Amino acid sequence: MVIIEVSLLSGFIMTSRSRMLLENRTIVKKIEVKANVVYIYLEKLNDESQTFTLELEQVIQVKNLKPASIKIYDYYQPGGLQISYYLGVGS
């Protein structure tokens, strides 16, 4: 099992539409939202390229917005962690 851990930008939440679109993908096993982090559990990955889009909604205006992280790792072997950072399209 693979986990995509998305730390949300300060002042943002994931939209319900975004959650619904992710849940409808056959590769997605489960989605959890805890505090400001979205966990997307995938059954497995193969060599085929995958794209995941999260639609965020700004609920609080935040100055000097800092990048948030996206971590991808194997549930059973989290040591092979991959980390990226994002600011969002409108930033």
CNS distance restraints for C-alpha pairs under 8 A (distance, minus, plus):
assign (resid   1 and name CA) (resid  41 and name CA) 6.90 0.50 0.50
assign (resid   1 and name CA) (resid  42 and name CA) 5.74 0.50 0.50
assign (resid   1 and name CA) (resid  43 and name CA) 5.04 0.50 0.50
assign (resid   1 and name CA) (resid  44 and name CA) 5.26 0.50 0.50
assign (resid   1 and name CA) (resid  74 and name CA) 5.97 0.50 0.50
assign (resid   1 and name CA) (resid  75 and name CA) 5.51 0.50 0.50
assign (resid   1 and name CA) (resid  76 and name CA) 7.30 0.50 0.50
assign (resid   2 and name CA) (resid  41 and name CA) 5.92 0.50 0.50
assign (resid   2 and name CA) (resid  42 and name CA) 5.07 0.50 0.50
assign (resid   2 and name CA) (resid  43 and name CA) 6.65 0.50 0.50
assign (resid   2 and name CA) (resid  44 and name CA) 6.04 0.50 0.50
assign (resid   2 and name CA) (resid  45 and name CA) 7.26 0.50 0.50
assign (resid   2 and name CA) (resid  72 and name CA) 7.15 0.50 0.50
assign (resid   2 and name CA) (resid  73 and name CA) 5.74 0.50 0.50
assign (resid   2 and name CA) (resid  74 and name CA) 4.51 0.50 0.50
assign (resid   2 and name CA) (resid  75 and name CA) 5.54 0.50 0.50
assign (resid   3 and name CA) (resid  39 and name CA) 6.59 0.50 0.50
assign (resid   3 and name CA) (resid  40 and name CA) 5.64 0.50 0.50
assign (resid   3 and name CA) (resid  41 and name CA) 4.71 0.50 0.50
assign (resid   3 and name CA) (resid  42 and name CA) 6.15 0.50 0.50
assign (resid   3 and name CA) (resid  71 and name CA) 7.91 0.50 0.50
assign (resid   3 and name CA) (resid  72 and name CA) 5.71 0.50 0.50
assign (resid   3 and name CA) (resid  73 and name CA) 5.48 0.50 0.50
assign (resid   3 and name CA) (resid  74 and name CA) 6.21 0.50 0.50
assign (resid   3 and name CA) (resid  75 and name CA) 6.18 0.50 0.50
assign (resid   4 and name CA) (resid  39 and name CA) 5.79 0.50 0.50
assign (resid   4 and name CA) (resid  40 and name CA) 5.03 0.50 0.50
assign (resid   4 and name CA) (resid  41 and name CA) 6.56 0.50 0.50
assign (resid   4 and name CA) (resid  42 and name CA) 7.88 0.50 0.50
assign (resid   4 and name CA) (resid  70 and name CA) 6.93 0.50 0.50
assign (resid   4 and name CA) (resid  71 and name CA) 5.74 0.50 0.50
assign (resid   4 and name CA) (resid  72 and name CA) 4.58 0.50 0.50
assign (resid   4 and name CA) (resid  73 and name CA) 6.79 0.50 0.50
assign (resid   5 and name CA) (resid  37 and name CA) 6.77 0.50 0.50
assign (resid   5 and name CA) (resid  38 and name CA) 5.82 0.50 0.50
assign (resid   5 and name CA) (resid  39 and name CA) 4.68 0.50 0.50
assign (resid   5 and name CA) (resid  40 and name CA) 6.45 0.50 0.50
assign (resid   5 and name CA) (resid  70 and name CA) 5.59 0.50 0.50
assign (resid   5 and name CA) (resid  71 and name CA) 4.95 0.50 0.50
assign (resid   5 and name CA) (resid  72 and name CA) 6.28 0.50 0.50
assign (resid   6 and name CA) (resid  37 and name CA) 5.56 0.50 0.50
assign (resid   6 and name CA) (resid  38 and name CA) 5.07 0.50 0.50
assign (resid   6 and name CA) (resid  39 and name CA) 6.44 0.50 0.50
assign (resid   6 and name CA) (resid  68 and name CA) 7.79 0.50 0.50
assign (resid   6 and name CA) (resid  69 and name CA) 6.17 0.50 0.50
assign (resid   6 and name CA) (resid  70 and name CA) 4.53 0.50 0.50
assign (resid   6 and name CA) (resid  71 and name CA) 6.51 0.50 0.50
assign (resid   7 and name CA) (resid  36 and name CA) 5.98 0.50 0.50
assign (resid   7 and name CA) (resid  37 and name CA) 4.43 0.50 0.50
assign (resid   7 and name CA) (resid  38 and name CA) 6.46 0.50 0.50
assign (resid   7 and name CA) (resid  68 and name CA) 5.61 0.50 0.50
assign (resid   7 and name CA) (resid  69 and name CA) 5.41 0.50 0.50
assign (resid   7 and name CA) (resid  70 and name CA) 6.27 0.50 0.50
assign (resid   8 and name CA) (resid  12 and name CA) 6.33 0.50 0.50
assign (resid   8 and name CA) (resid  13 and name CA) 6.85 0.50 0.50
assign (resid   8 and name CA) (resid  14 and name CA) 7.87 0.50 0.50
assign (resid   8 and name CA) (resid  36 and name CA) 5.36 0.50 0.50
assign (resid   8 and name CA) (resid  37 and name CA) 5.74 0.50 0.50
assign (resid   8 and name CA) (resid  38 and name CA) 7.32 0.50 0.50
assign (resid   8 and name CA) (resid  68 and name CA) 6.21 0.50 0.50
assign (resid   8 and name CA) (resid  69 and name CA) 7.83 0.50 0.50
assign (resid   9 and name CA) (resid  36 and name CA) 7.90 0.50 0.50
assign (resid   9 and name CA) (resid  65 and name CA) 7.48 0.50 0.50
assign (resid   9 and name CA) (resid  66 and name CA) 7.41 0.50 0.50
assign (resid   9 and name CA) (resid  67 and name CA) 6.94 0.50 0.50
assign (resid   9 and name CA) (resid  68 and name CA) 5.52 0.50 0.50
assign (resid   9 and name CA) (resid  87 and name CA) 7.34 0.50 0.50
assign (resid  10 and name CA) (resid  36 and name CA) 7.96 0.50 0.50
assign (resid  10 and name CA) (resid  60 and name CA) 8.00 0.50 0.50
assign (resid  10 and name CA) (resid  62 and name CA) 6.73 0.50 0.50
assign (resid  10 and name CA) (resid  65 and name CA) 6.93 0.50 0.50
assign (resid  10 and name CA) (resid  66 and name CA) 7.80 0.50 0.50
assign (resid  11 and name CA) (resid  58 and name CA) 5.77 0.50 0.50
assign (resid  11 and name CA) (resid  59 and name CA) 5.63 0.50 0.50
assign (resid  11 and name CA) (resid  60 and name CA) 4.49 0.50 0.50
assign (resid  11 and name CA) (resid  61 and name CA) 6.23 0.50 0.50
assign (resid  11 and name CA) (resid  62 and name CA) 6.14 0.50 0.50
assign (resid  12 and name CA) (resid  56 and name CA) 6.07 0.50 0.50
assign (resid  12 and name CA) (resid  57 and name CA) 5.39 0.50 0.50
assign (resid  12 and name CA) (resid  58 and name CA) 4.36 0.50 0.50
assign (resid  12 and name CA) (resid  59 and name CA) 5.68 0.50 0.50
assign (resid  12 and name CA) (resid  60 and name CA) 6.90 0.50 0.50
assign (resid  13 and name CA) (resid  36 and name CA) 7.56 0.50 0.50
assign (resid  13 and name CA) (resid  56 and name CA) 5.46 0.50 0.50
assign (resid  13 and name CA) (resid  57 and name CA) 5.38 0.50 0.50
assign (resid  13 and name CA) (resid  58 and name CA) 6.55 0.50 0.50
assign (resid  13 and name CA) (resid  59 and name CA) 7.06 0.50 0.50
assign (resid  14 and name CA) (resid  18 and name CA) 6.66 0.50 0.50
assign (resid  14 and name CA) (resid  19 and name CA) 7.20 0.50 0.50
assign (resid  14 and name CA) (resid  54 and name CA) 6.76 0.50 0.50
assign (resid  14 and name CA) (resid  55 and name CA) 5.94 0.50 0.50
assign (resid  14 and name CA) (resid  56 and name CA) 4.49 0.50 0.50
assign (resid  14 and name CA) (resid  57 and name CA) 6.21 0.50 0.50
assign (resid  15 and name CA) (resid  19 and name CA) 6.52 0.50 0.50
assign (resid  15 and name CA) (resid  54 and name CA) 7.96 0.50 0.50
assign (resid  15 and name CA) (resid  55 and name CA) 5.88 0.50 0.50
assign (resid  15 and name CA) (resid  56 and name CA) 5.63 0.50 0.50
assign (resid  15 and name CA) (resid  57 and name CA) 6.15 0.50 0.50
assign (resid  16 and name CA) (resid  20 and name CA) 6.18 0.50 0.50
assign (resid  17 and name CA) (resid  21 and name CA) 6.23 0.50 0.50
assign (resid  17 and name CA) (resid  55 and name CA) 7.70 0.50 0.50
assign (resid  18 and name CA) (resid  22 and name CA) 6.27 0.50 0.50
assign (resid  18 and name CA) (resid  53 and name CA) 7.57 0.50 0.50
assign (resid  18 and name CA) (resid  54 and name CA) 5.62 0.50 0.50
assign (resid  18 and name CA) (resid  55 and name CA) 5.29 0.50 0.50
assign (resid  18 and name CA) (resid  56 and name CA) 7.88 0.50 0.50
assign (resid  19 and name CA) (resid  23 and name CA) 6.11 0.50 0.50
assign (resid  19 and name CA) (resid  31 and name CA) 7.74 0.50 0.50
assign (resid  19 and name CA) (resid  54 and name CA) 7.75 0.50 0.50
assign (resid  20 and name CA) (resid  24 and name CA) 6.28 0.50 0.50
assign (resid  21 and name CA) (resid  25 and name CA) 6.95 0.50 0.50
assign (resid  22 and name CA) (resid  28 and name CA) 6.83 0.50 0.50
assign (resid  22 and name CA) (resid  52 and name CA) 7.64 0.50 0.50
assign (resid  23 and name CA) (resid  28 and name CA) 6.13 0.50 0.50
assign (resid  23 and name CA) (resid  29 and name CA) 7.64 0.50 0.50
assign (resid  23 and name CA) (resid  30 and name CA) 7.12 0.50 0.50
assign (resid  23 and name CA) (resid  31 and name CA) 7.23 0.50 0.50
assign (resid  24 and name CA) (resid  28 and name CA) 7.62 0.50 0.50
assign (resid  27 and name CA) (resid  42 and name CA) 5.65 0.50 0.50
assign (resid  27 and name CA) (resid  43 and name CA) 5.81 0.50 0.50
assign (resid  27 and name CA) (resid  44 and name CA) 7.11 0.50 0.50
assign (resid  28 and name CA) (resid  40 and name CA) 6.95 0.50 0.50
assign (resid  28 and name CA) (resid  41 and name CA) 5.97 0.50 0.50
assign (resid  28 and name CA) (resid  42 and name CA) 4.63 0.50 0.50
assign (resid  28 and name CA) (resid  43 and name CA) 6.37 0.50 0.50
assign (resid  29 and name CA) (resid  40 and name CA) 7.78 0.50 0.50
assign (resid  29 and name CA) (resid  41 and name CA) 5.46 0.50 0.50
assign (resid  29 and name CA) (resid  42 and name CA) 5.26 0.50 0.50
assign (resid  29 and name CA) (resid  43 and name CA) 5.68 0.50 0.50
assign (resid  30 and name CA) (resid  40 and name CA) 6.15 0.50 0.50
assign (resid  30 and name CA) (resid  41 and name CA) 5.11 0.50 0.50
assign (resid  30 and name CA) (resid  42 and name CA) 7.21 0.50 0.50
assign (resid  31 and name CA) (resid  38 and name CA) 7.16 0.50 0.50
assign (resid  31 and name CA) (resid  39 and name CA) 5.64 0.50 0.50
assign (resid  31 and name CA) (resid  40 and name CA) 4.71 0.50 0.50
assign (resid  31 and name CA) (resid  41 and name CA) 6.15 0.50 0.50
assign (resid  32 and name CA) (resid  38 and name CA) 5.85 0.50 0.50
assign (resid  32 and name CA) (resid  39 and name CA) 5.06 0.50 0.50
assign (resid  32 and name CA) (resid  40 and name CA) 6.67 0.50 0.50
assign (resid  33 and name CA) (resid  37 and name CA) 5.82 0.50 0.50
assign (resid  33 and name CA) (resid  38 and name CA) 4.54 0.50 0.50
assign (resid  33 and name CA) (resid  39 and name CA) 6.25 0.50 0.50
assign (resid  34 and name CA) (resid  38 and name CA) 6.51 0.50 0.50
assign (resid  34 and name CA) (resid  39 and name CA) 7.99 0.50 0.50
assign (resid  65 and name CA) (resid  87 and name CA) 7.85 0.50 0.50
assign (resid  66 and name CA) (resid  87 and name CA) 7.12 0.50 0.50
assign (resid  67 and name CA) (resid  85 and name CA) 5.91 0.50 0.50
assign (resid  67 and name CA) (resid  86 and name CA) 5.32 0.50 0.50
assign (resid  67 and name CA) (resid  87 and name CA) 4.88 0.50 0.50
assign (resid  68 and name CA) (resid  85 and name CA) 5.46 0.50 0.50
assign (resid  68 and name CA) (resid  86 and name CA) 5.58 0.50 0.50
assign (resid  68 and name CA) (resid  87 and name CA) 6.57 0.50 0.50
assign (resid  69 and name CA) (resid  83 and name CA) 6.67 0.50 0.50
assign (resid  69 and name CA) (resid  84 and name CA) 5.67 0.50 0.50
assign (resid  69 and name CA) (resid  85 and name CA) 4.40 0.50 0.50
assign (resid  69 and name CA) (resid  86 and name CA) 6.45 0.50 0.50
assign (resid  70 and name CA) (resid  83 and name CA) 5.67 0.50 0.50
assign (resid  70 and name CA) (resid  84 and name CA) 5.15 0.50 0.50
assign (resid  70 and name CA) (resid  85 and name CA) 5.95 0.50 0.50
assign (resid  70 and name CA) (resid  86 and name CA) 7.65 0.50 0.50
assign (resid  71 and name CA) (resid  81 and name CA) 6.69 0.50 0.50
assign (resid  71 and name CA) (resid  82 and name CA) 5.59 0.50 0.50
assign (resid  71 and name CA) (resid  83 and name CA) 4.56 0.50 0.50
assign (resid  71 and name CA) (resid  84 and name CA) 6.54 0.50 0.50
assign (resid  72 and name CA) (resid  81 and name CA) 5.93 0.50 0.50
assign (resid  72 and name CA) (resid  82 and name CA) 5.19 0.50 0.50
assign (resid  72 and name CA) (resid  83 and name CA) 6.58 0.50 0.50
assign (resid  73 and name CA) (resid  77 and name CA) 7.34 0.50 0.50
assign (resid  73 and name CA) (resid  78 and name CA) 5.33 0.50 0.50
assign (resid  73 and name CA) (resid  79 and name CA) 7.59 0.50 0.50
assign (resid  73 and name CA) (resid  80 and name CA) 6.16 0.50 0.50
assign (resid  73 and name CA) (resid  81 and name CA) 4.87 0.50 0.50
assign (resid  73 and name CA) (resid  82 and name CA) 6.46 0.50 0.50
assign (resid  74 and name CA) (resid  78 and name CA) 5.27 0.50 0.50
assign (resid  74 and name CA) (resid  80 and name CA) 7.14 0.50 0.50
assign (resid  74 and name CA) (resid  81 and name CA) 7.69 0.50 0.50
assign (resid  87 and name CA) (resid  91 and name CA) 5.98 0.50 0.50
